[in-house]
Structure formats: C-alpha cells, structure tokens
Amino acid sequence: MRFTVEKIPLYFQPMKSTPKNLLLLFTVLLLAGCFRNDIRTVTFEIQQLRTPEAARLLTQSLHGLSGITEVRPDLENKTFTVVFNGRELYLKNIEYAIVTGGFDLPHWPAESADKAKLPEELR
C-alpha cells in the first residue's frame, strides 16, 4: 500500500493574513466603542449662591469650558447643577473653574485673592 500526499487548497491562510485580520478586528472594535455619549450630571453645594448675581457670576466662570451642555442654579437650595460631556471635560476642571471664580466648595475653599473679585455680599 502506497501513501500519497495530496495538496489541499487552503482559502484561509492564517499566517499570511494575520495583519489584515487584526486591522479589520481593530477597526470594528474601535467603531463600536468610540462614539458613545458620556453625558454626566453633577450638583455642587455652594453656600455663596444666594442671589441671581451670584448665579450669573458662577455661570460666567464656567463659560470658557467646552463640553458643558447645561447649568441649573437653584438659589433656594444653594446648589448648582452642571450637565457636561465626560469625554470632553473632567469634573476637576469644573471644580477648578468654580473655585477660581471665587466660590467655595465643601471640600475645596477658594483663595482669598479669588474671593476678592466677588462683590462684597458674596464673600
């Protein structure tokens, strides 16, 4: 009995097409995960938020930050709610803008030089 080796055609050659397969897989994974919205809402307790002027100044201090979609001051409860895109802006950036605007946060008091920029009734 004699054995012969026949060549079987392979349509998929794993070693030769690995870079192409990896590129395709990488592209599919990238497209699936990159375009999700990351809309976040955070509420700050700000004791100096007593007047409409304070709300205007606080909103103005956040004006230069990109990614903020909405701000909602609540004078009665002394809270300030910010809705922002977490892929463009970080929470620390918002906190820093509030503090450099002269407003105190419970865990981060404003510098006295920044508070001096505020009107007397808001200090």
C-alpha positions in Angstrom: 0.0 0.0 0.0 1.3 3.3 -1.0 0.5 6.7 0.6 0.4 9.8 -1.4 0.3 13.3 -0.2 -2.2 15.5 -1.9 -2.2 19.2 -1.6 -5.5 20.6 -0.3 -6.1 24.2 -1.3 -6.5 26.5 1.7 -8.6 29.6 1.2 -7.7 30.9 4.6 -4.1 31.2 5.3 -3.8 32.4 8.9 -0.1 33.3 8.9 -0.2 35.4 5.8 -3.4 37.3 6.5 -2.9 37.9 10.2 -2.1 41.7 9.8 -5.2 42.1 7.7 -7.4 40.3 10.2 -6.0 42.2 13.1 -6.6 45.5 11.3 -10.2 44.5 10.5 -10.8 43.4 14.1 -9.2 46.6 15.5 -11.4 48.8 13.2 -14.6 47.0 14.2 -13.8 47.4 17.9 -12.8 51.0 17.5 -16.0 51.9 15.7 -18.2 50.1 18.3 -16.8 51.8 21.3 -15.7 55.3 20.5 -18.9 57.2 19.7 -20.8 56.7 22.9 -22.0 59.8 24.6 -20.9 60.2 28.2 -23.3 62.9 29.5 -22.8 63.4 33.2 -24.7 65.5 35.7 -23.1 66.8 38.9 -24.6 69.0 41.6 -22.4 71.3 43.7 -23.4 72.8 47.1 -22.3 76.4 47.0 -23.2 78.5 50.1 -22.4 81.8 48.4 -25.2 81.1 45.8 -27.7 83.4 47.3 -28.6 86.0 44.6 -29.2 86.0 40.9 -25.9 87.9 40.6 -24.1 85.0 42.2 -25.7 82.6 39.7 -24.7 84.8 36.8 -21.1 85.1 38.0 -20.9 81.4 38.6 -22.2 80.7 35.1 -19.8 83.2 33.7 -16.8 81.4 35.4 -17.7 78.2 33.6 -18.2 80.0 30.2 -14.8 79.1 28.8 -15.1 75.4 29.3 -16.1 73.3 26.3 -18.4 70.3 26.9 -20.9 71.9 29.3 -24.4 71.5 27.9 -26.5 72.9 30.7 -26.2 74.7 34.0 -29.0 75.0 36.5 -28.6 77.3 39.6 -31.0 76.7 42.5 -30.9 79.7 44.8 -33.4 78.2 47.3 -31.2 75.1 48.0 -27.9 76.8 47.2 -27.0 74.2 44.7 -25.5 74.5 41.2 -26.1 71.6 38.7 -23.9 71.2 35.7 -24.6 68.8 32.8 -21.5 68.1 30.8 -19.9 65.7 28.3 -17.4 63.5 30.2 -15.4 62.7 27.1 -14.5 66.4 26.6 -14.4 67.7 30.2 -13.4 66.4 33.6 -15.1 67.1 36.9 -11.8 68.6 38.3 -11.9 71.2 35.6 -15.3 72.3 36.6 -14.4 72.4 40.2 -11.3 74.4 39.4 -13.3 76.9 37.4 -15.8 77.4 40.3 -13.0 77.9 42.9 -11.0 80.3 40.7 -14.3 82.2 40.2 -14.2 82.9 44.0 -16.8 80.4 45.1 -16.1 77.8 47.9 -16.8 74.2 47.5 -17.3 72.0 50.6 -14.0 70.2 50.0 -12.1 73.0 48.3 -12.2 76.6 49.6 -11.4 79.4 47.2 -8.3 81.5 47.6 -8.7 84.9 49.2 -7.4 86.6 46.1 -10.2 84.9 44.0 -12.8 85.8 46.6 -11.8 89.5 46.4 -13.1 89.5 42.8 -16.6 88.8 44.0 -19.0 91.6 45.2 -18.9 92.2 49.0 -22.3 90.4 49.7 -21.0 87.2 48.1 -17.7 86.8 50.0 
